[in-house]
Amino acid sequence: MPRYVIERQYLLPVYEHLLIDAPNFETACREALDEIARPWSENAKDDFESARPTTITEAVELPGSAFPELRAIDEEGQAGLGTVLYHSGLDPLPIPAEFAEGDREDEKVGFS
């Protein structure tokens, strides 16, 4: 039976309200995006109600006998799933549109 390493994610908006004094709006926007000038504070909020649906972002199929010791939970001395996914030289699989982010943006996550 084929085995796959799959990365799933949902994008969780984090927001923070900033008060910025600047000579114009463009400068204020640049400063707001500059995380060195304006590092995120402890006042930043996770917005679970606006999270996007879970999507598949990356996947590889493991060749028949490759990584027989691989388990879902990393154990010391074995390759981690992220290492296999991104650094093993395996070709990423094309993600079907129904599981990818682009076609699912209008779906609600339903944390409420």
N, C-alpha and C positions, 0 to 999 in steps of 0.2 A: 504494500500500500504506500503511495507517495506521502512524503512528509514535507511540510512547508514551514518556513519561518516567516511570520507576518507581523508587520508593525501596524497597530491601529492607534488612532488618536481622536480626540475631540478638542476643538479649539475653545478654550475658556477665556473670554475677554476679561481683562483686568483693567480697571479704570482708576483714574485719580484726577481730582480737580485741582488745577493750578491757577494761581494768580500771578501774572507776569507783567511787569512794566517794560515796555519796549517802544521804540520810536514809531513802529508800524506793525501791522498784523503779520506780515511775512516774517519779520524778525522774531516776533513772539512765537510763531509756529516753529521756526527753526530751534529756538531755545527750548520749547516744549518737547521736541523730539531728541534733544541732546541729553542723553542719559548721564553724561559726565557733568554737565552744567546743572542738570536737574535729575539727580538719581531718584529712583522710586523710593517712596517713603513707606512707613508702616501704615499710613492711611489709605494705601491702595486697596481697592476692593475687588474680590472675585465676583463676576457676574454670571452665576450659574444659569439664570433664566434666559440669558442670551447666548449660551453655548451652542455651538454648531453640533450637528449629529455626528456620531462616531463614524469615521471613515477609515478605509484601508489606504495607507500611504506608501508602503513598500512591501514587497514579498519576493521570496526566492524559493525554488523547489530544491530540496536536498537530493543530490544524486544517490542512487541506491544504497551504497555502503558508506557514504560519507557521514562523518560525525555520529557513529553509533552510540557514543556515550552521551550525546546531547540530551538534556532534559529541559523541561519548561522552566525550572528554577535553577539559576546558576549555582554550581557547586565549585568549591575551590579546585583549581587544576584543570578545569575543562573550559572550552571556549564558550563565551557568553553568546546569547542569542543575537545581541546587537553586533557583536564582532562577526558572527557568521553572516548576518544580513548585509553588513556594509563593507567588510574587509576580507571576505573569503574568495573574492574573484568570481562568485556566482553571478550569472546574469539576472537582473531584476525581471520579474514577470510583469506584463502589462496589466494594470488594474482595470477590471471592467467598469464602465461608466457608472453602473448602478451602485458600486461600492466606493467610488471616488468622490471627492469633495465637490467638484463642479456641478454635478446634477442633483445634489442633495441640499443645496444652500437654503431652500425654502422650508425644509423640514424642521420641526421643533423637537427639542430634546426631551422636554417634559419633566423638568426637575420640580415643578410646583405641585 
